[in-house]
Amino acid sequence: MSTMAPDRKLDRRGFLGAAGLAGAATALSGRALAASDKREPDPLILETQDSSRYLGEGVDKRPYGKPSPYESHVVRRDVSWLTASAESSVNFTPLHELEGIITPSGLCFERHHAGIADIKPADHRLMIHGLVEKPLVFTMSDIKRMPRSSRVYFLECAANSGMEWRGAQLNGCQFTHGMVHNVMYTGVTLKTLLDEAGLKPSAKWLMLEGADASGMNRSLPLDKALKDVMLAFAMNGEALRPEQGYPLRAVIPGWEGNLWVKWLRRIEVGDRPWQTREETSKYTDLLADGRSRRFTYVMDAKSVVTNPSPQAPLRQKGRNVLSGIAWSGRGSVTRVDVSFDGGRNWHTARIDGPVLDKSLTRFYVDFDWNGQELMIQSRAIDSTGYVQPAKAELRKVRGVNSIYHNNGIQTWLVRPNGDTENVEIG
Amino acid sequence: MSKSASAAASIVFALVAVLMAASAGSAQQPAAKPVGANAPLGLGRVALPDEIKAWDTDVRFDGAGLPKGKGTVKQGDQLYQERCAACHGEFGEGAGRWPVLAGGHGTLKADRPDKTIGSFWPYLSTVFDYMGRAMPYGNARSLTPDEIYALTAYLLQMNDIVKDENFELSDKNFMSIRMPNAGGFLEDDRESSEKEFWNRKPCMTNCKPPQKVIGRAISIDVTPDSKSGPKVD
């Protein structure tokens, strides 16, 4: 990188080049090759391994497959001091262990307000009533007979990064940014059901309610409901996981996760918002002047470098992969820039894989590291021209008591030994 | 005729019979036909009035949905100590990390705001609606309308919004209560108040002076030890 000082340790490239090995790749891995020349042959290669000799488990042993036992550290984690009880709490997606854009169902962060509701699909009912021509009750079997479609969307909790408003607090992108996941949902459009019930002309708002013991309820503007809201019964190709709202959840593309009511049992059609607890005392954004913004539904463009990050430090000099995710509730990600020096100089990252509307988008920067300190940042730009702001810029307009909607630029400090930590810079 | 030739002949006869039957069917009504996107669904059934009544218990900010009922501060105090104080504290101060229900007046601009029912919640209806659907925690939907009126009255007194312990809250006077922070909310204005975040040309080189670390998560040391993570089976 142009901003890094040259490293003497990499000066071996001249020697290795003379030895007849090919250009760039040689230079980058120069040290490793030089060291291995003196090593004994690798017994893992010389000796026949058990896996190459003995039979493994048969097809009858794993009717529902699980990750390798060597990946057992890749789990959702919670922060026990955050909340009073585990049933009304949150855990975090291990973003630093994930690749591509789809979050595996079992690693999607959880947020419950009264634990995971246990609902038999045959016993589930969805009621639509209020300002409709014909109040209706649907069973899951009814819903599965309606035209369906599949779409990929991110779901981000409005409180994602909420602990970081006053400064660096949690040391890991799982904890600072892990209240986001990205899933392919299959279901029906809410419009299909509303059309079936017949909206009255005065209809303007809906109230969505869950069947869990918190009776989670949120008001949803009708315009959004008719535009792109789905009622999903499947995620990533299989039935919703219980913790994600089995058997039926709302999917509100680009809008804060709290609106995506799980275990959805009732939709009331009205002419005004309800002003429920979750849209007044919570999920409103307190500004420095003491006033609060409400109905801040859209998730602003945001990005984070997942590798390296505190839980995934740099361990090798030379060639490395910087990886990260970006998303926007207003559209698609059009560009991501990455800085190695705390935002002084930026490099446009390589976006890889599908770029979908209101979906996580993967970016990479392949780089050479000379072992000096780095301050890594990423900056997302979306299809509406929104540029992810620095934390200082965000604090200037939103103060530090907002809790919600912190989409400021994250900084990871990589120390010369590769250890990586969450820092605030200025 | 060989055995196999005879078998082949009978298969041909059977096929002809099937084809004839199928063409006879198509002349009347196909067994299935694709429908267009706008074809009527005819799914679901009409919700019965008693079913709607059983689930339609929400209360809106304008009082829509308030059930008939009443309860006094005094009655609420007794109920509160029995069913709420274990988590929310005897005076609404919140035990441990359970929510604080009272106090915090005038702290919304402070360094550490205290957002309680009295200092922050804009509508009393929200207290009623939430208590009815989610409280007590772990035994939701167990309070009667009279009990919710009484508890709401007690919470008003706890927050100095009513002073008299003989005060009775009911569906008749509910909408006369104005919450202190009712005027403290504005609609989402990000697209105007944060206009500067759009359509700017982001700086790419020499954007700022060399940066220094001014805060570190590890100095706060509140991140869970990675070894304490949950186990997977």
Interface residues (C-beta under 8 A of the other chain):
Chain A: K66 S72 H73 V75 R76 R77 D78 V79 S80 W81 L82 T83 A84 S85 E87 S88 H113 A114 M127 I128 H129 K134 P135 L136 V137 F138 D142 I143 R145 M146 P147 G167 A168 Q169 L170 N171 G172 F175 T192 L193 E196 A197 M207 E209 A213 S214 G215 N217 R265 R266 E268 G270 R272 P273 W274 Q275 T276 R277 T280 S281 T284 L286 A288 D289 G290 R291 S292 R293 R294 F295 T296 Y297 V298 D300 P310 Q311 D337 D341 G342 G343 R344 N345 W346 M375 R379 I381 T384 G385 Y386 V387 Q388 P389 E393 V397 N401 L413 E421 N422 V423 E424 I425 G426
Chain B: A37 L41 L43 G44 R45 V46 A47 E51 I52 W55 D56 D58 R60 F61 D62 A64 C87 G96 R97 W98 P99 L108 K109 P113 K115 I117 F120 W121 P122 Y123 S125 T126 D129 Y130 R133 A134 Y137 G138 A140 R141 G184 F185 L186 E187 D188 D189 R190 S193 E194 E196 F197 W198 N199 R200 P202 C203 M204 T205 N206 C207 K208 P209 P210 Q211 K212 V213 I214 G215 R216 A217 I218 I220 V222 T223 P224 S226 G229 P230 K231 V232
